[in-house]
Amino acid sequence: MRIFKEEQRFNQTWIIVLIAVSAIVPLFVITREYLDNPSSFSTLEFIGSLAIILVASCFIFVFKLHTRIDEDGIRYKFFPFQLKFKLLPWNEIKTANVRTYDAITEFGGWGLKGGALWNKSKGRAINVSGDIGIQLQLKNGKKLLIGTQKKEEAIRVLEAYKTKLNTDV
C-alpha cells in the first residue's frame, strides 16, 4: 500500500515581500497621519485600522492545499475554501499523470482557479506555487490539476495505482 501526502502553503519569498510592502505603506500613512494630527481619528480607530491591515495581510498564510493519494483514490482540500477533503475515487478517474503547466496562462494564476472566468477547456486548478501538477481527467469529462512540489513521489504513487484507473467498480 503506497500513500502520497503533501501539504503546501503560500510561502514564496516574492509573495511575502509583496504583502509586506502592501502592508507597510498603509501602516506608515495611517501612523504618520495619526502622529501629525491626533484629532483626525481616535486611538481606538487608529489601533483598529492597524489591526485590520495586519490581519488582512496575514490572511493568505491561512491557505493550505492538502493532497493525499491512496488505495481509495485522490483526496484534496484547499483550506479555507474546502473544510473537508474531497475524494475522487479511482473508478471516477479516467487518467492521472504529472505534468508541467503554466499557472498564469493556463489558469490565471495560483489558488482555486478555472471555470467561468478562465479557459474552461483546461478545467480547474488548485495550486499554491510552482509549475508541476497532478493532471486528472475524470470519466465525467471534467479536468482537475492539483499542484505538487513532490513530482517524483507523485509519479511513483500514481504508477502504483495505475491499474485502478481501468476498473469500473
WOWO-V133904 format. One record per residue. N is the residue number from 0. RES is the residue in three letters. PSI is psi in whole degrees, -180 to 180 (* if undefined). Layout:
n | res | psi
N | RES | PSI
N | RES | PSI
This chain:
n | res | psi
0 | MET | 119
1 | ARG | 142
2 | ILE | 134
3 | PHE | 128
4 | LYS | 140
5 | GLU | 140
6 | GLU | 128
7 | GLN | 151
8 | ARG | 163
9 | PHE | 97
10 | ASN | 24
11 | GLN | 143
12 | THR | -42
13 | TRP | -32
14 | ILE | -43
15 | ILE | -44
16 | VAL | -46
17 | LEU | -44
18 | ILE | -41
19 | ALA | -47
20 | VAL | -42
21 | SER | -27
22 | ALA | -39
23 | ILE | -41
24 | VAL | -55
25 | PRO | -34
26 | LEU | -44
27 | PHE | -47
28 | VAL | -46
29 | ILE | -44
30 | THR | -44
31 | ARG | -44
32 | GLU | -42
33 | TYR | -42
34 | LEU | -36
35 | ASP | -33
36 | ASN | 78
37 | PRO | -21
38 | SER | -4
39 | SER | -32
40 | PHE | 161
41 | SER | 165
42 | THR | -39
43 | LEU | -42
44 | GLU | -39
45 | PHE | -51
46 | ILE | -40
47 | GLY | -42
48 | SER | -44
49 | LEU | -42
50 | ALA | -43
51 | ILE | -44
52 | ILE | -44
53 | LEU | -43
54 | VAL | -45
55 | ALA | -38
56 | SER | -33
57 | CYS | -10
58 | PHE | -37
59 | ILE | -25
60 | PHE | -4
61 | VAL | -28
62 | PHE | 135
63 | LYS | 137
64 | LEU | 118
65 | HIS | 135
66 | THR | 139
67 | ARG | 131
68 | ILE | 126
69 | ASP | -167
70 | GLU | -20
71 | ASP | -28
72 | GLY | -151
73 | ILE | 126
74 | ARG | 145
75 | TYR | 155
76 | LYS | 127
77 | PHE | 92
78 | PHE | 137
79 | PRO | 4
80 | PHE | -35
81 | GLN | 116
82 | LEU | -23
83 | LYS | 153
84 | PHE | 141
85 | LYS | 125
86 | LEU | 129
87 | LEU | 101
88 | PRO | 152
89 | TRP | -33
90 | ASN | -5
91 | GLU | -5
92 | ILE | 124
93 | LYS | -51
94 | THR | 152
95 | ALA | 121
96 | ASN | 163
97 | VAL | 135
98 | ARG | 163
99 | THR | 142
100 | TYR | 167
101 | ASP | 107
102 | ALA | -41
103 | ILE | -51
104 | THR | -32
105 | GLU | -35
106 | PHE | -3
107 | GLY | 17
108 | GLY | -159
109 | TRP | 159
110 | GLY | -146
111 | LEU | 101
112 | LYS | 161
113 | GLY | 178
114 | GLY | -139
115 | ALA | -31
116 | LEU | 0
117 | TRP | -171
118 | ASN | 100
119 | LYS | -27
120 | SER | -22
121 | LYS | -15
122 | GLY | -155
123 | ARG | 157
124 | ALA | 143
125 | ILE | 112
126 | ASN | 158
127 | VAL | -18
128 | SER | 169
129 | GLY | -169
130 | ASP | 21
131 | ILE | 135
132 | GLY | 161
133 | ILE | 108
134 | GLN | 123
135 | LEU | 134
136 | GLN | 116
137 | LEU | 158
138 | LYS | -21
139 | ASN | 4
140 | GLY | -12
141 | LYS | 155
142 | LYS | 144
143 | LEU | 132
144 | LEU | 127
145 | ILE | 118
146 | GLY | 149
147 | THR | 150
148 | GLN | 1
149 | LYS | 65
150 | LYS | -56
151 | GLU | -41
152 | GLU | -40
153 | ALA | -42
154 | ILE | -46
155 | ARG | -44
156 | VAL | -41
157 | LEU | -39
158 | GLU | -38
159 | ALA | -30
160 | TYR | 11
161 | LYS | -39
162 | THR | -24
163 | LYS | -20
164 | LEU | -23
165 | ASN | 8
166 | THR | 150
167 | ASP | 54
168 | VAL | *
